[in-house]
Amino acid sequence: RRPPRSTLMRSSAASDVYKRQALKGHAGQSTRTVPTLTSAALMNFNRVDQMLQKMLRHHEHEQAVMQAECASVQKTLEHKHARVQGLEKVLERWRTKQNYEK
C-alpha cells in the first residue's frame, strides 16, 4: 500500500509505514529492517553534534588555559631555581671564608 499523494514530507508516519512494508519479504516474511532517518532523528543528530562541538571548544579552551598556567609556573620555578643557585654560591663563599679564617 502506498501513502497518499497528499503527503508532502518523506518522514511522515505514513511514509515510515510504507518504508517498513517495502522492507518485508514475500509471504509475510520480514527481512532485516534498515533504520530510516526521520527528520526528528536528524534534528537529534544535529543537537548531539552541536553539543559535542561545544564540549570540544570548551576542552580546547581549558587546555589552553592550563598550558598558560604551566608556562607561568615553569617560569616561576626557573626564577626560584636561579635564586637558590645564587644563594648556594653565597653560602659556599661564606663557608670558604670561615674555613680560611680558622
Buried (B, 14 or more C-beta within 10 A) or exposed (E): EEBEEEBEEBBBEBBBEBBEEEEEEEEEEEEEEEEEEBEEEEEEEEEEEEEEEEEEEEEEEEEEEEEEEEEEEEEEEEEEEEEEEEEEEEEEEEEEEEEEEE
